[in-house]
Amino acid sequence: MNPKDNPIYEQSLEFELILLARAIFGLDTEGARKVSPAWCLRPESAQAYSKLKGLSDDAIRETFSYMLSTDRYLQSALEHAMDDAGYPAKDILAKMRKDYISRTEKALLEKFNNASTDKQKLGYLETLQSLYRVVSSDVYFVDVSADPPNEEFLLTWQDVPFLPKGDMTTVKAKAKSGKTQFVKQIIAALISPSGQCNGITRARDHPYRVYWMDTEQSHCSSYKAYKMVLRLAGIDDSKNDENLTLANSRMQGYKDRFEQLENDVRHADYDVVVLDGIKDVVKNINDPEETDELMSRVLRLIQDRNINLLSVIHENPNGEDAKMRGWLGTELANKSFEVFEIKPNKETEIFTVENTERREAPIPPFGFKFEDGTLVGCEVESKLQGQSHMRLVPYKLSRAEQEWNQFAKAFEQNPDLSMTQKEIIDKHLAMGTIKRATTQNRIEQYLAQHKLEVDGSGKSARYSLSPSERSKLKQRLNGEPLQPLNDAPF
């Protein structure tokens, strides 16, 4: 019989790892030192315990911080080990990863500065860049038994979310056909105090931070573009806005442009990075090797910084050919979550925005024009129906609303009930809806959003639904609709 098929195996493994996790934080160092490495079920644990024997208490945390931040078995054990000690496991794990990165970054920067050749400098630079990646099996393997990865969309149009964090969006069109004009509206919606521009609506109340690199226009044109975005956003255009950085790289070489973008984005906290246009960061848009290298760096940057990278590229100039230019354009079509095409009508002066490719249901088309310098939204024909018309569409719950409804199931038997954190966690574990750590995080999140109320503190604190959420839950349990039908152009 394979020992891994024995239920005692999992229990023993958990016990072994909990001892190690507790040792890392000095909760039970001596108890962990008494464990024989020969008893361990995992080679990694045996190695860890062997090292533990000869370490001082002060050295334990630093030695195991990297191992803990990359070992999902230890991460799981840590949650159990910290429960009875009152430590927030997620916060500790994040701090340890940050501490490790901080120490390693300092050492690598010193080596980088002292390197004598360009090859050595490049090696240290690549190591520095990879330092921020999530080094975990979760990057490669999908686990459907775990909570689903968070997918955060930053904007909506007609109740359809778009511009996802951690992914790519591409805007394409012929030369001088309104690509940048559309991008300006997106940026304006992202930073506007009102959270809207031409019907494009931001997904949260406060602004996002945007980094915008312009590779094509002159410095003067970039200056005017910045001012126009501020006016579209309803912001004073006499000074820069703290949420928008515009870099003009027209005078730089193609290699320097993307290196500057990488450096700027890695040393600041942005939500969206606009690369207008992406063809100017490569020498040859038809070179497969150069394209592959660029896309690898782009995708790594997106993952490391959890941003949306919005790239702008030209279509082939020949007639009705709407393909994006070169091998680079083909790869953008393959890698992007969504692609928008801009089409101008010379007679009506209306620009039509169509969502030509998307991994989910497409976004309804819309249009815009400028009258005396003022942006005007326009109704346009839908390719899906062949004509523009209105229809009733049911309200679609956002991801945040779905997660709240999932959490509120713990209160469905009695909306007026108050429970301790442990009682809420146990309810979700029994229902198989939300895992322990996720429930803990959501309790803190919903307290901050005033969806929950708390009475008392510590382990005796009791949580209950806020009056408004209690009323909504009772309505839902009585079969009343959560939201009315909306009139929305299709």
Residue pairs with C-beta under 8 A, 6 or more apart in sequence:
3 9
3 41
9 41
12 41
13 41
13 42
13 73
14 77
14 80
16 35
16 39
16 40
16 41
16 42
16 45
17 45
17 73
17 74
17 76
17 77
18 77
18 80
18 81
19 28
19 31
19 32
19 35
20 32
20 45
20 48
20 49
20 52
20 64
20 74
20 77
21 68
21 74
21 77
21 78
21 80
21 81
21 82
22 28
22 31
22 32
22 81
22 85
23 29
23 31
23 32
23 33
23 52
23 60
23 64
24 60
24 61
24 64
24 65
24 68
25 61
25 82
25 85
25 87
25 92
26 57
26 60
26 61
27 81
27 85
29 57
29 60
32 49
32 52
33 52
33 53
35 49
36 49
37 45
37 46
37 47
37 49
37 50
38 46
40 46
40 49
42 73
44 67
44 71
48 64
48 67
51 63
52 60
55 63
61 96
62 99
62 103
65 96
65 97
65 99
65 100
66 100
67 74
68 74
68 75
68 78
68 93
68 96
69 93
69 96
69 97
69 100
69 135
70 135
70 136
72 136
72 137
72 138
75 89
75 93
78 89
78 92
78 93
79 89
79 436
79 437
81 89
82 88
82 89
82 92
86 459
88 440
89 437
90 437
90 440
90 441
101 131
101 132
104 131
105 128
105 131
108 124
108 127
108 128
108 131
109 128
111 124
112 121
112 124
112 125
112 128
115 121
115 124
129 262
129 266
129 300
129 304
130 300
132 266
132 304
132 305
133 139
133 300
133 303
133 304
134 303
139 303
146 435
147 434
147 435
147 438
151 164
151 165
151 166
151 399
152 164
152 165
152 166
152 203
152 399
153 161
153 162
153 163
153 164
153 165
153 203
153 399
154 163
154 164
154 165
154 190
154 202
154 203
154 208
154 271
154 272
154 308
155 161
155 162
155 163
155 186
155 189
155 190
155 200
155 201
155 202
155 203
156 162
156 200
156 201
156 203
157 199
157 200
157 201
157 363
157 364
157 366
158 199
158 363
158 364
158 366
158 488
158 489
158 490
159 393
159 395
159 396
159 486
159 488
160 361
160 363
160 364
161 203
161 398
162 169
162 338
162 355
162 363
163 169
163 186
163 272
163 308
163 310
164 308
164 337
165 271
165 306
165 307
165 308
166 302
166 303
166 306
166 307
166 308
167 302
167 308
167 336
167 337
168 298
168 299
168 302
168 308
168 309
168 310
168 311
168 332
168 335
168 336
168 337
169 308
169 309
169 310
169 311
169 336
169 337
169 338
169 339
169 340
170 310
170 311
170 312
170 313
170 324
170 332
170 333
170 336
170 338
170 339
170 340
171 179
171 182
171 183
171 310
171 311
171 312
171 313
171 339
171 340
171 342
172 179
172 312
172 313
172 314
172 315
172 322
172 324
172 329
172 339
172 340
172 341
172 342
172 356
173 179
173 314
173 315
173 341
173 342
173 343
173 344
174 314
174 315
174 317
175 314
175 317
177 342
177 343
177 344
177 351
178 342
178 344
178 351
179 276
179 277
179 312
179 342
180 217
180 225
180 276
180 312
181 342
181 351
181 368
181 370
182 340
182 342
182 351
182 353
182 368
183 274
183 276
183 310
183 312
184 225
184 228
184 229
184 232
185 197
185 198
185 200
185 232
185 368
185 375
186 197
186 200
186 310
187 210
187 212
187 229
187 233
187 244
187 272
187 274
188 197
188 229
188 230
188 232
188 233
189 195
189 196
189 197
189 198
189 200
189 201
189 202
189 233
190 202
190 207
190 208
190 210
190 243
190 271
190 272
191 207
191 208
191 210
191 229
191 233
191 235
191 241
191 243
191 244
192 202
192 207
192 232
192 233
192 234
192 235
193 207
193 233
193 234
193 235
194 234
195 201
195 202
195 204
195 205
195 207
196 202
197 232
197 233
197 375
198 232
198 366
198 368
198 375
198 377
199 366
199 377
202 208
203 398
207 243
208 243
208 271
208 272
209 243
209 244
209 268
209 269
209 270
209 271
209 272
210 243
210 244
210 245
210 270
210 271
210 272
210 273
210 274
211 245
211 247
211 261
211 264
211 265
211 268
211 270
211 272
211 273
211 274
212 244
212 245
212 246
212 247
212 273
212 274
212 276
213 246
213 247
213 248
213 249
213 257
213 260
213 261
213 273
213 274
213 275
213 276
214 221
214 222
214 225
214 246
214 247
214 248
214 249
214 250
214 276
215 249
215 250
215 257
215 275
215 276
215 277
215 280
215 281
216 250
216 276
216 277
216 280
217 225
217 248
217 250
218 248
218 250
219 248
219 250
222 246
222 248
225 246
226 240
226 244
226 246
227 237
229 244
230 236
230 237
230 241
230 244
231 237
232 375
233 241
235 241
245 264
245 268
245 270
247 260
247 261
247 264
249 256
249 257
249 260
249 261
249 280
252 260
254 280
254 281
254 282
254 283
257 280
257 281
258 281
258 294
258 297
261 273
261 275
261 281
262 297
262 301
265 273
265 301
265 305
265 307
266 301
266 304
266 305
270 305
270 307
271 307
271 308
272 307
272 308
272 309
272 310
273 301
273 307
273 308
273 309
273 310
274 310
274 311
274 312
275 281
275 309
275 310
275 311
275 312
276 311
276 312
277 311
277 312
277 313
277 314
278 311
278 312
278 313
278 328
278 332
279 285
279 313
279 314
279 325
279 326
279 328
281 294
282 290
282 291
282 294
282 328
283 290
284 290
284 326
285 291
285 325
285 326
285 327
285 328
285 329
286 326
286 327
286 328
287 327
288 327
291 326
291 327
291 328
291 331
292 331
294 328
295 331
295 335
298 309
298 335
299 335
301 307
301 309
302 308
302 309
311 332
311 336
313 324
313 325
313 328
313 329
313 332
314 324
314 325
315 321
315 322
315 323
315 324
315 325
315 329
315 341
316 322
316 323
316 324
316 325
322 341
322 356
323 329
323 330
323 333
324 330
324 332
324 333
324 339
332 339
333 339
333 357
336 357
337 358
337 359
338 355
338 357
338 358
338 359
338 363
339 355
339 356
339 357
339 358
340 353
340 354
340 355
340 356
341 353
341 354
341 356
342 351
342 352
342 353
343 351
343 352
343 354
344 350
344 351
344 352
345 351
345 352
348 369
349 369
349 370
350 367
350 368
350 369
350 378
350 380
351 367
351 368
351 369
352 365
352 366
352 367
352 380
353 365
353 366
353 367
353 368
354 365
354 383
355 362
355 363
355 364
355 365
356 362
362 384
364 382
364 489
364 490
365 380
365 381
365 382
365 383
366 377
366 378
366 379
366 380
367 377
367 378
367 379
367 380
368 375
368 376
368 377
368 378
369 375
369 376
369 378
370 376
379 388
379 489
380 388
381 387
381 388
382 388
382 490
384 490
385 490
388 489
389 489
389 490
390 487
390 488
390 489
390 490
391 488
391 490
392 485
392 486
392 487
393 485
393 486
393 488
393 490
394 485
395 481
395 482
395 483
395 484
395 485
395 486
397 405
397 482
401 482
403 442
404 446
404 451
405 476
406 433
406 434
407 428
407 434
407 439
407 442
407 446
408 465
408 469
408 473
409 427
409 428
409 431
409 433
410 419
410 424
410 427
410 428
410 431
411 417
411 419
411 464
411 465
411 470
411 473
412 473
412 477
415 465
415 470
415 473
415 474
415 477
416 464
416 470
417 464
418 455
418 462
418 463
418 464
419 427
419 462
419 463
419 464
420 459
420 460
420 461
420 462
420 463
421 440
421 443
421 459
421 461
421 463
422 459
424 439
424 443
424 463
425 436
425 439
425 440
428 434
428 435
428 439
429 435
429 436
434 442
443 452
443 463
446 452
447 453
447 454
447 463
450 466
451 465
451 466
451 469
452 463
452 464
452 465
452 466
452 469
453 463
453 464
453 465
453 466
454 461
454 462
454 463
455 461
455 462
455 463
455 464
456 462
464 470
465 473
472 482
475 482
476 482
